[in-house]
Amino acid sequence: MKTLKIFLLALIPLVFFACSEDLMDEINKDRNNLANVAPANMLPDAMLKTAFETTGTDIAWYATVYIEHSTGTWAQSATADKRQGQNDASLFNNNWNELYDLLNTLQDIRTKTSEGGDEPENTWARGIAEVLTAYNLGVLTDMWGEVPWTEACKGLELMKPKYDKQSFIYSEIQRLLDEAITDLSNVKPQDRTPSLDYIYAGNEAKWIKAAWALKARYYIHLTGRDNNAAQNALGCISKAFASNADNFLFAKYEASATGENPWYQFLADRSHLSAGKTLFDLMKERNDPRILAYFTPMEEGTDTIISADTLIIYYPAPNGEAGQTQGGTYSTSLITENGATAPTPLMTYHELKFIEAEAKFRTGDNTWKDALQAAIQANFTFHGLTTGDADTYFTNDVEPRLTAGNELKEILTQKYIAFYEHEAIEAYNDYRRTGIPEMKNPNNLAVNRGFVHRFPYALSETSANPDNVPQIDVYKDKVWWAGGNELVK
């Protein structure tokens, strides 16, 4: 009996310790950070980050300065306007890392919804993830050129990924979009979760249209590299957007300090940007009524517009030569000033129609002018004007410029005007591949500086993966589709 008591007393601490260990394991679990999240539940965060981080912040804010939609008139934006320090590896370090974090999340969704994953039949979540992957990968390669992809997103398994050619990345974008179209065409009703779809509210038919529209975009980017690019783009048009109702937009911002459109926050908090004179002058030459929708009027300025017998004064900031100011001196964006909850456009119907106009012109289709007029109509209504306003503008101020030899220039100039300001990334892409319209910033011709043709590689890469990072000069080295060399084997 005495022996049994001793044994029991010895056992009590062991039992207590084991129970405590189990209890502590439960207590130490982070209930707010699940180890395995259902793929559909990962989509809202991926959509938000695509709109906010990829499309809505630094990448676009620098692009709008490079493309002279805006003039940088304070801090980093003013430095970009002067074309100084744009080779600095720290400039886009956060954007690079955020893009790869997002691509990793999207890969996780695609893995979980593929063969061997948790939900291999969930083609709804997989298809959306494929569209978003193609979109984010497109922005990544368009801004940086050669980037890691085949060896990317592998975590500790592969810390120093190789860089892939941009030509290969573009084939991957088209492959992803093709797979998305197939997957989204075979959705089971039970897999569709409209409340988790912040863009199309569970409407996979519209996601399919967005995929076709993006295919057209990435084909038209290749007009300088592929003789079939325009025809390939045309093959996508009829299956893509049919109106502004199909626009690929993120429209879930809120009128709160933490929920507003990022362009609005940037203007309200920092006021780095002013209206660019290059853009304003193109619009003034054409008596463009969108001036009233685009720019804030001033009490004093250099330019006047008469509207409804009222004289309105504007002061666009001269690109590359403006004084530094945090607002109050130059006109700024009225779109952004009134845009606390304005949507972020990932791709629009008017962009698609501009692509159609360009592609038809390049392939000798005489209906290109109809597509151009439809593009302008769509952009006018997108900004709150009417199709009647658009038609008057087209007849009086656009059509007279569509003379022999000037057609493509005017198509792309109209597209450039339409893209102010939240579609600056695509305006930047268009200028780099076509040289239209003419940029006026004198610093584009500066010695040891110049137009910024691409983004510098991130500090995180030049520090941790130096053997694989291509050596570039952003003022001299163009990306492949804009005529540059592919800098990897």
SVG drawing of the C-alpha trace seen along z (x, -y; Angstrom):
<svg xmlns="http://www.w3.org/2000/svg" viewBox="-26 -86 52 88">
<polyline fill="none" stroke="black" stroke-width="0.4" points="0.0,0.0 2.8,-2.3 4.5,-1.6 1.2,-2.4 0.9,-5.7 4.5,-6.6 3.8,-5.6 0.6,-7.8 2.3,-10.7 5.1,-10.4 2.5,-10.1 0.5,-13.3 3.1,-15.8 3.5,-13.9 -0.3,-14.0 -0.5,-17.6 2.5,-18.5 1.0,-16.7 -2.4,-18.4 -0.7,-21.8 1.2,-21.2 -2.0,-20.4 -3.7,-23.5 -0.8,-25.7 -0.8,-24.4 -4.4,-25.5 -3.8,-28.9 -0.8,-29.6 -2.8,-29.2 -3.4,-32.4 -7.1,-32.2 -7.0,-35.3 -4.3,-33.8 -5.5,-30.5 -3.0,-28.0 -5.2,-26.9 -7.6,-29.4 -10.2,-28.4 -9.3,-29.7 -12.5,-31.7 -11.8,-33.5 -8.4,-34.6 -9.9,-36.4 -11.1,-39.6 -7.7,-40.5 -6.1,-39.7 -8.6,-42.0 -8.1,-44.8 -4.3,-44.5 -4.4,-44.4 -6.4,-47.6 -4.7,-49.5 -1.1,-48.3 -0.5,-47.4 -2.7,-49.9 -3.4,-52.6 -0.2,-53.8 3.5,-54.4 3.6,-52.7 0.9,-54.8 2.0,-58.0 5.5,-57.8 4.0,-56.8 1.7,-59.8 4.8,-62.0 6.9,-60.2 4.1,-60.4 3.4,-64.1 -0.2,-63.7 0.9,-65.3 3.8,-67.4 5.6,-66.4 5.7,-69.5 6.8,-68.2 9.3,-65.8 9.8,-62.5 7.4,-63.4 9.3,-66.6 12.6,-64.6 10.9,-62.3 9.8,-65.3 13.4,-66.5 14.4,-63.0 16.9,-62.8 17.8,-59.7 15.4,-57.4 18.0,-54.6 17.8,-54.3 17.1,-50.7 15.1,-51.8 12.4,-53.7 10.1,-50.8 11.4,-48.3 8.0,-48.1 6.0,-47.8 8.3,-44.9 7.9,-43.0 4.1,-43.7 3.7,-42.4 5.5,-39.1 3.6,-38.7 0.4,-39.1 1.5,-36.7 2.4,-34.2 -1.1,-34.4 -2.6,-34.0 -0.4,-31.0 -1.6,-29.5 -5.2,-29.9 -4.4,-28.3 -2.6,-25.4 -5.4,-24.7 -7.9,-24.7 -5.8,-22.5 -5.3,-18.7 -4.0,-17.5 -5.3,-20.6 -8.1,-21.0 -10.7,-22.1 -9.6,-20.9 -13.1,-21.4 -13.4,-25.0 -12.9,-26.6 -14.6,-29.8 -11.8,-30.7 -9.1,-29.3 -10.3,-31.3 -10.4,-34.6 -7.0,-33.9 -5.7,-33.3 -7.0,-36.6 -5.5,-38.4 -2.2,-36.6 -2.0,-37.6 -2.9,-41.2 -0.3,-41.6 2.4,-39.7 1.7,-42.0 2.2,-45.1 5.4,-43.6 7.0,-42.8 5.8,-46.0 7.5,-48.1 10.6,-46.1 11.2,-44.1 12.8,-40.7 11.6,-39.4 11.6,-36.1 8.6,-33.9 9.4,-30.2 11.5,-30.1 9.5,-32.7 7.1,-32.3 9.0,-29.2 9.9,-30.7 12.8,-29.1 13.0,-26.4 14.6,-28.8 15.8,-32.1 17.7,-33.3 15.3,-32.8 16.5,-33.3 15.1,-36.0 12.9,-35.1 12.8,-36.9 9.9,-39.3 8.9,-37.5 8.4,-34.3 6.5,-36.2 4.1,-37.5 3.4,-34.0 2.7,-33.1 0.2,-36.0 -1.7,-34.7 -1.6,-31.2 -3.0,-32.2 -5.8,-34.2 -6.7,-31.2 -6.8,-28.9 -9.0,-31.5 -11.5,-31.6 -11.7,-27.8 -12.1,-27.5 -14.6,-30.3 -16.7,-28.7 -17.1,-25.6 -18.2,-27.0 -20.3,-25.0 -23.1,-27.1 -22.1,-25.8 -18.5,-27.2 -19.7,-30.8 -19.6,-33.2 -20.8,-36.6 -20.1,-38.3 -16.4,-37.5 -16.1,-38.9 -15.3,-42.7 -15.2,-43.3 -18.0,-41.5 -20.1,-40.2 -19.9,-36.5 -20.6,-37.1 -18.1,-34.8 -19.3,-35.9 -17.9,-39.4 -14.6,-37.9 -14.4,-36.1 -14.9,-39.4 -12.2,-40.9 -9.9,-38.1 -10.5,-38.6 -10.0,-42.4 -6.7,-41.8 -5.6,-39.5 -6.3,-42.3 -4.2,-44.7 -1.2,-42.4 -1.4,-41.6 -1.4,-45.3 1.7,-45.9 3.6,-43.8 3.0,-45.9 6.8,-46.6 7.7,-42.9 5.0,-40.8 3.5,-41.5 0.4,-39.7 -0.1,-41.7 -2.9,-43.9 -4.8,-41.1 -4.5,-39.0 -5.9,-41.9 -8.8,-42.2 -9.6,-38.5 -10.3,-39.2 -12.5,-42.4 -15.9,-40.8 -15.6,-38.5 -14.6,-41.3 -16.4,-44.3 -19.6,-45.4 -20.1,-48.7 -19.0,-50.6 -21.2,-48.3 -18.5,-45.6 -15.5,-47.7 -12.9,-45.9 -13.1,-48.1 -12.5,-47.9 -15.3,-50.0 -15.3,-49.2 -13.7,-52.3 -15.3,-54.0 -15.4,-57.7 -13.2,-57.0 -9.6,-57.8 -8.6,-54.2 -10.9,-53.2 -10.5,-56.0 -9.2,-55.8 -5.4,-55.9 -5.1,-58.8 -7.5,-60.8 -5.4,-60.0 -2.2,-60.9 -3.6,-64.3 -5.1,-65.0 -2.1,-63.9 0.9,-64.8 -0.2,-67.0 2.8,-65.9 1.1,-66.3 -0.2,-69.1 -1.9,-69.1 0.6,-68.6 0.9,-71.3 1.7,-68.7 -1.7,-67.1 -3.5,-70.4 -2.1,-71.9 -3.2,-69.0 -6.7,-69.3 -6.8,-73.1 -5.7,-72.8 -8.7,-70.5 -11.3,-72.6 -11.7,-69.4 -14.7,-69.8 -13.2,-67.2 -11.0,-70.0 -13.9,-71.0 -14.0,-67.5 -10.3,-67.0 -8.7,-70.0 -9.4,-72.4 -9.9,-76.1 -7.7,-78.8 -8.1,-82.4 -5.0,-83.3 -3.2,-81.3 -1.8,-81.1 -4.7,-79.6 -8.4,-80.5 -11.3,-78.5 -14.7,-80.0 -17.6,-77.7 -21.2,-78.8 -20.1,-82.4 -18.1,-82.0 -14.3,-82.6 -12.5,-79.8 -8.8,-80.1 -6.4,-77.2 -2.7,-77.1 -1.2,-73.8 2.3,-73.1 5.0,-73.1 6.5,-69.6 10.1,-69.5 10.2,-73.2 7.6,-73.9 8.3,-75.3 7.9,-73.1 4.6,-73.5 2.2,-71.3 -0.9,-72.6 -2.4,-76.1 -0.2,-77.2 -1.1,-75.1 -4.3,-73.3 -4.6,-69.8 -6.9,-66.8 -10.6,-67.5 -11.1,-63.8 -9.1,-63.0 -10.3,-65.9 -13.8,-64.6 -12.8,-61.0 -12.7,-59.8 -14.6,-56.7 -13.9,-56.7 -13.2,-53.3 -9.8,-52.0 -9.9,-51.1 -7.9,-47.9 -9.2,-48.0 -12.0,-50.0 -14.3,-49.7 -12.9,-52.9 -9.4,-51.3 -10.7,-48.3 -12.3,-50.5 -9.0,-52.5 -7.2,-49.2 -9.8,-48.3 -9.3,-51.6 -5.6,-51.2 -5.7,-47.5 -8.2,-48.1 -6.1,-51.0 -2.9,-48.9 -4.7,-46.1 -6.4,-48.3 -9.9,-47.9 -11.8,-51.1 -14.1,-51.0 -11.4,-52.1 -12.9,-55.6 -16.2,-54.2 -14.2,-52.4 -12.4,-55.6 -15.6,-57.6 -17.0,-54.8 -13.9,-55.0 -14.3,-58.7 -18.0,-58.3 -17.3,-55.7 -14.6,-57.9 -16.9,-61.0 -19.7,-59.1 -17.1,-57.5 -16.3,-61.0 -19.9,-62.2 -20.3,-63.9 -22.8,-62.8 -22.5,-60.9 -23.8,-64.1 -20.8,-66.0 -18.5,-63.3 -20.0,-63.4 -19.8,-67.2 -16.1,-67.0 -15.4,-64.2 -16.9,-66.0 -15.5,-69.5 -12.1,-68.7 -11.0,-65.1 -12.1,-64.2 -10.4,-67.2 -7.1,-65.8 -7.6,-62.4 -5.7,-63.4 -3.5,-61.0 -0.4,-60.2 -1.8,-61.6 -4.4,-59.0 -2.4,-56.8 -1.0,-59.8 -4.5,-61.2 -5.8,-57.8 -3.1,-57.4 -3.3,-61.1 -7.0,-60.6 -6.2,-57.5 -3.5,-59.4 -6.0,-62.2 -8.7,-59.6 -6.3,-57.9 -5.9,-60.8 -5.2,-60.1 -6.0,-56.8 -5.0,-54.9 -1.5,-56.4 0.2,-53.0 -1.3,-52.1 -0.5,-55.6 3.1,-55.0 3.1,-51.7 1.6,-53.2 4.1,-56.0 7.1,-53.7 6.0,-51.5 4.9,-54.2 6.5,-57.6 3.0,-59.2 2.3,-61.9 5.4,-64.1 6.6,-64.6 7.7,-68.1 9.6,-67.8 13.1,-69.3 14.7,-66.9 14.0,-64.1 17.0,-65.4 19.3,-66.0 22.8,-64.7 23.1,-61.5 19.4,-61.6 16.4,-61.6 13.1,-59.8 12.6,-57.0 12.1,-53.8 11.6,-51.3 11.8,-50.9 15.0,-50.1 15.3,-46.7 14.4,-46.6 16.9,-46.9 15.7,-43.6 16.8,-41.9 20.1,-43.7 21.0,-42.9 19.9,-39.3 19.9,-38.0 22.7,-40.1 24.0,-37.4 20.7,-37.1 19.6,-40.8 20.1,-42.3 22.3,-45.4 20.2,-48.3 20.1,-52.1 16.5,-53.3 17.4,-56.3 18.9,-54.2 17.6,-50.6 14.1,-50.0 12.0,-46.9 11.9,-44.3 8.5,-45.1 9.5,-48.7 12.6,-47.8 15.1,-46.9 17.3,-43.9 16.4,-41.0 19.1,-41.0 19.0,-37.4 19.8,-34.1"/>
</svg>
